[in-house]
């Protein structure tokens, strides 16, 4: 399994009501949050009825410019994390970014 198949979504606890309404696997939209004052490469993860978290800050800078400059919606597969994902890291959701091209391949 490649690392891009298991990209964690962070801050999920703040959006737990939206997360609980999601099925086991689903598709999310990714949106560059240009006005985020805490994280300049913030990529919001939108699924179901709204925001469900953010792409992990270690990964987001590699995709931010490509998502920000896209003229069409960027989507990717997502799934709920396992019980051990939640218990060991607090991660509720995982993204599969293998279909996206990083803006910074390093």
N, C-alpha and C positions, 0 to 999 in steps of 0.2 A: 504494500500500500504506500502510495506517495504522500508526502506531507501535505500537498495541496488538496488531498481528498479528505483531510481532517482538520480544517481550519476552525478554531474555536470562535464562537460568538461570545463577547464579553458584555457585562452589565445586564445580563439577562434577568437578574433578580428584580431590577427596576421595572421590567416589563412582563413579570410573571403571569399576569392575567391574560395577556395576549398569547404567551407561550403555551399556557395550559389548553387553549382552544385549538392548537395546531395538531394535525395528525402526526403519525410516526415519521413519515417522509413527505416533503412538500417542496415547492419552489419559492424562492425569495427574490426580491428586487434589491439591488445595491444602489445607494445614493450617496454621493460625496456631500458631506455636510460642511459647506464652505464657511459658515458662521460659527462653528464650534470653537469656543474660546479656550477649551481645555486641551484639545488635541487637534493640531492643525491638519492632520491627515485622516480625520474621522470619516469612516464609511458606515453609514447607517444601514442596518439590515431590516428590511420591511417584509412582513409576512402576515397572512391572515388579515386581522383587523387593524394593523398598524406596525409600529416599530417594535422589534423584538430584541434589539441589542446593536452591537457594533462589531465590525471585523476586528480581530485582535490587533492591538497596536504594533506588535512586532511584524505583522504581515501587511497591514494597511498601506504603508508608504510605497510598497511595490506595485499596488494596483490603483492608488488614488488618482493619479493624473489621467490614466486611461478611462476610469469611470467618470471623472469630472468632465472630460472633454467629449464623452460619447453623446451622440445626438439621438440615440434610441435607448430605451431602458435596458439595463444590464441585469440579467437574472442568472441564478445558479441553483442547483439542487441543494437541499438541506435536509437534515434529519435530527431527531432528538438524540442527545447524548445518552450513553448507558448509565446505569446506576453508579458504576465505579467512576465514570467521568464526573458525575455530580459530586460524589462523596470525596474524591481526591482533589478536585480543582474548582468545583462550583460551576463548571461548564454545563449549560442546559442544551445547547444546540451546536451542531457542527456543519460547516459548509464544505462543498466540493467545488473548488475553484479551478479544477483541471481544464475546463473549457475557456478560461479567461487568459488573455495574454498580459503578463505584467508590464507595466510601463517602465519599470526599472528591473531588468532581469538579474541583477546582482543579488 
